[in-house]
Amino acid sequence: MTDAPDAVVSAFEAERRRLLHRQWIHALLGVGITSVILGLSFHQSQFFDPEIGANPIGRILEFLARMAPHLRTEALLEGREVDGSLASWFYDLPGWLAALWETIEIAVVATVFGAVAAVFASFLCARNLMPWAPVRFLVRRLLEAIRTVPDLIMALILVAAFGAGATAGVITLTIATLGGLGKLFAEINEEVDPRQLEMLDAAGAGPVSKIRFGVLPQVLPNYASYILLRLEINVAAAGALGIVGAGGIGLELQRAITYTEFSTYLAILLLMVLVIFVIDMTSEAIRHNLLLRAEKS
């Protein structure tokens, strides 16, 4: 009687050891392949090339030291004309704030337009909402095509078409937002509780009524969470796109790069980081509030 249980336990342990051994082999193989790819990437990118210093960490630290402003404690609160003061470091603060406000406006408008378009696109490519497979296929491929185009390339094309300014930035980020949020919203739509849709079908509801009463109440908190996250991304992206002429604070950053004003880089970047911090904290509070309301309802 005891031989059978012992045999079962032995077989279980043997199978367990075999599976663990296979997992270890797969893990080591994955680490080896990743290491080879990483090593080749370092070699091809000349990251450790002796001709350019062979000390990337040192070069990064040297660049950061150049960006650091030369502030003096005794002159910290003096006027803009005094070298070593905060005012002399942020010498064009009103102009930077105006450009930063334009960056925020670009991001907000693009996020709204792109999110609205993404909502409609998500309904067309969700398997539980769009019964026609060709429509789903075409919309999904369109969203994938949008995501493959880098924002900077798209901005360069639109700047050439519309000229330098905020219009190119808004269109670029609207298209990028559509591509990113459309996929996420479609996946959210496909995860809704199907029982509510089945009840609406039984009641004879049409497609619009199913979306209005069966889908939107379930997905709105997640929609809002991703839209707010995308807004943070678009603020940073709008700043980067300004470098190629798409408006906003990036134009000021490009000017500082052109004249190698290293400390100005840091001043403008700190302003951008501060704005993103504020947006992040605000959106986090909004997301938590929406999630709590959704749980209560």
N, C-alpha and C positions, 0 to 999 in steps of 0.2 A: 504493500500500500504506500510505503514511503518513497519507493523508487520513482513512481510517476510524478509526484510533486517536485522531487529533486531534479528530474529530467526537464520539467517545464521551467523551473528556475534557472537551470544551467543554460537551456536554450534561449531564455529571455536575456540573460547576462551576455551570452555570446553575441546575440543580435544587437544588444545595446553597445557592446564594445566595437562591433563592426560599423555601426552608424556613427559613433564618436570618432572612430578612425577615419571614416570617409569625410566627416565634417572638418577634421583637422587638416586633411589633405587639401580639401577645397579652400580652407582659410589660408593655408600656406601658399597655395597656388595663386590665390587672389592677391596676397601681399607681394608675392614675387612679381607678378605681372604689373601691379601698380607701381612697384619700385622701379622696374625697367622703364615704364612709360614716364615716370617722374624724372628719372636720370636722363633719359633722352631729351625730355623737355628742357631741363636745365642746360644741357649741352647745346641744343639748338638755339635757345634764347640767349646764350652767352652770359648767363647770370653770374658765373664764376670765371669769366674770361680774364686772364692776366693782363690783356691789353687795355682793359678798362678798369684796372685796379684790383681785380680778384678778391675784393672785400665788399660784397654787397651791403652787409650790415653796417660797415663803416661808412659807406657812401650815403646810406639812408640817414645815419646819425649826423653826418656832415651837412646834409641838406636841411634836416630839422634845425640844426644849429644856425644855419643861415636864415631860416624863417623866424627864429626867435627875435623879438624886438629888443632894442637896447634901451631898456627903461632904467631910470635912475630914481631912487627912493625920494630924494629931496625935491625932485621936479615932477613927481608922479601926477599931481593935481594941477599943474600949471597949464597955461594956455597952449594953443596949437603951435605957436611960434617957438616954444621952448623945446629943444631937443631932449628926448628921454621922458617926455610926459605921455600920458594916455591919449590926450587930445592930439598930439603930434602923430601917434601911431594910427589912431582912427581919424586921420586928417580930413577925410571926405565922408564922414558918417551920414549927414543928411542925404547926400547923393546915393550912397550905398543902401540906405534904408528905403529910398524911393525905388531903386532897382530891385531890391529884395521884395518889396510889396508887389511889383509887377510880376516877379517870379511866382509869388503865392497866387496871384490872380490867374496866371497862366495855368498853374497846377489845378486850381479849383475848377475853372471852366472846362479844362480838358477832362478832369475826373468826372464831372457831371455828364458831359456829352458822351464820354466813353462808357460810363456805367449804364446809361440809358440804352445805348446801342447794344451793350453786352447782355442786358436783360432780354431784349427781343431776340438776339442771336441765340441765347441759351435755350429759349423755348423752341427754337427751330432745330436744335441739334440734340435735345434730350430724348432718349429712347421711349420714355413713358409719356411724352407729350406730342411728339411728332411721329405719326405712323408711317410717313413716306420716307423710306430709306434713302432714296437719291437726294432729297433735301437735306437730311442729316449729314450725309457724306459730303456734299458740297459746302455746307456751312462749316463743318469741322475742318475741312481742308483749307478753307479760306482763313479761319482763325489760326491754323498752323502756319500758313504762309505769312501772315502778319507777324507772328512771333519770331519768325526766322530773320526778319530784317532788323538789324541793329538800329537803335534810336538815333544815333549820331549820323548814320548813313541816310536815314529817312529825313532827318533835319537838314542835312546838306542839300538834298534834292529839293526839299520844299523851300529852303532859303533861296536857291537858284530860281525857283518858280515864282515865289511870292515876294522876294526881297527880304532883307534883314528886318527882323522885328518880331513882335509877339505872335502874329498870325501863324507863322511857320511852326513856332513852338506849340501852340494850341493844337494845331492839326496833327503834328507828330505825336504828342502825348495822348490825344484822343484815340488815334489809331492803335497806339501801343496798349492803352487801357482796354480797348475793345478786345484785342487779341488775348490779353492776360485774364481779364475778368470773365470773358465769354466762356472759356473752358471751365473755370472754377464754378461759375453759376450753373452751367449745364450739369456738372457732377453733383451739385447741391440739389438741383431739380430731380435728378434720378434717384436720390436717396429719401425722398419724401414718403410719408406713410401712404401706401397704395390703397388702404381701406377707405380713406376719404374720397379718393378719385372714383373708386368703385361705387360708393354711395351716390355720388353726383351723377355717374353714368346711369345708375338704376333710376334716378329721378328724372332722367332725360335732359340733363344739363349739356350745353354746348361747350366747345373748346375754350371760349373766353370765360364762361362761368366756372369751368373747372380750374382754370388758372387763378381766377379772382378769388374763389372761395375755398379751393382745395390745395393750391400750391403756395400762393403768396403768404398766407398767414403762417405757414411752416418755415418758409425760407427767408423772410424779411430780416430777422436778426443776423443770420449768416451773411446775407447780402450786405447789410450795413457794416458788419465787421470787416469784410474784405474791401469794401469801398473806402473806408477810413484808412485801412492799411495801404491801399493803392494811393491815396492822397499823400501820405508821407513819402512814398516812393517817387511820386510825380514832382513833389517839391524839390527833392534832391536832383531828379533828372532834369527838371526845368533849369536849375542852376548850371548843370553841365552843358545842356544844349545851347545856353547863351554864349558859350565859347565859340560856337560855329555861326553865331549871328542870329539865333532864335529868340533874342530878347532876354530881359531880366538881368539878374546879378552876374550871370556868366559873362556879359559884355565887359563889366568892370574887372572881372577876374582875368579875362583875356588881355585887357589893357595892362594889368599888373604883370602878367606873364611876358608880354611884349617888351616892357621896360625893366624886366628882372627885378621888380620890387618884391623881394622875398618876404619881408615882414607884412606887406599888404596881402599876400596870399593868405597868411595865417589870420589876419584880421577879418577878411571876408569869409573864410571858412568857418571861423568861430561864430560869426553872425548867422550863417546858414545852419550850423549845428544847433545854435540856440533856438532858432525858429522850429527846427524839426523836433527838438525836445518838447517845446510847448505843444506842437501839434500832436505828438505822440501821447503826452499825458492827457490832453483833452480827449483824443479819440479813444484812449483806454478807458477813461471814465464813461464815455458814451457807450462803448461796447459792453461794459459791465452792466450798465443800466438797462440796455436792451435785452441782454441775456437774462437778467433778473426778472424783467417783465414777461419774457417768453416763458420762463419756468413757472411763474405764478399763474399765467393764463393756461 
